[in-house]
Amino acid sequence: MRKYVDVVGDDVNLVFVVGAMVHGKIELDYIDDFIALSGYPLSAAMCIARITEALAYKWSIL
């Protein structure tokens, strides 16, 4: 996740859609990228924690 957010410019608005389903995938017109945070199932809370941690490092909050 950190590698992904590091290459995104600061002028880009990021929107993350976290899928919390057993099977299938999200198919919407406004999605540009699909990112797998793990090869194993994760809770939505863990996914959001990994996203926010990566952004905190990018913005030097941590």
C-alpha positions in Angstrom: 0.0 0.0 0.0 2.8 2.4 0.8 4.4 1.9 -2.6 1.0 2.6 -4.2 0.3 5.9 -2.4 4.0 7.0 -2.7 3.7 7.3 -6.5 0.4 9.2 -6.5 0.9 12.9 -6.8 -0.3 15.2 -4.0 -2.7 17.0 -6.4 -4.7 13.8 -7.0 -7.8 13.1 -4.9 -7.8 9.5 -3.7 -11.0 7.6 -3.0 -10.8 4.0 -1.7 -13.7 1.6 -2.0 -13.3 -1.3 0.4 -15.2 -4.4 -0.6 -16.5 -6.4 2.3 -17.9 -9.5 0.6 -17.1 -13.1 0.5 -17.2 -13.6 -3.3 -17.0 -11.5 -6.3 -15.6 -8.0 -6.9 -16.7 -4.5 -7.2 -17.6 -3.4 -10.7 -18.3 0.3 -11.0 -17.6 2.7 -13.8 -15.6 5.2 -11.7 -13.0 2.7 -10.4 -9.5 3.2 -12.1 -7.5 0.6 -10.1 -8.0 -2.6 -8.1 -5.5 -3.1 -5.3 -5.1 -6.3 -3.2 -3.8 -5.6 0.2 -3.3 -9.2 1.0 -3.6 -12.6 -0.5 -5.7 -13.6 2.5 -9.1 -12.3 3.7 -8.9 -9.2 5.8 -11.6 -7.4 7.8 -12.7 -4.0 6.4 -11.2 -2.4 9.6 -7.8 -3.9 8.8 -7.9 -2.8 5.2 -8.8 0.8 6.2 -6.0 0.7 8.8 -3.4 -0.3 6.2 -4.7 2.5 3.9 -4.5 5.2 6.5 -1.1 4.0 7.8 0.3 4.3 4.2 -1.1 7.8 3.8 0.2 8.8 7.2 3.7 7.8 6.2 3.4 9.6 2.8 2.3 12.8 4.5 4.9 12.5 7.3 2.2 12.2 10.0 3.9 9.2 11.7 
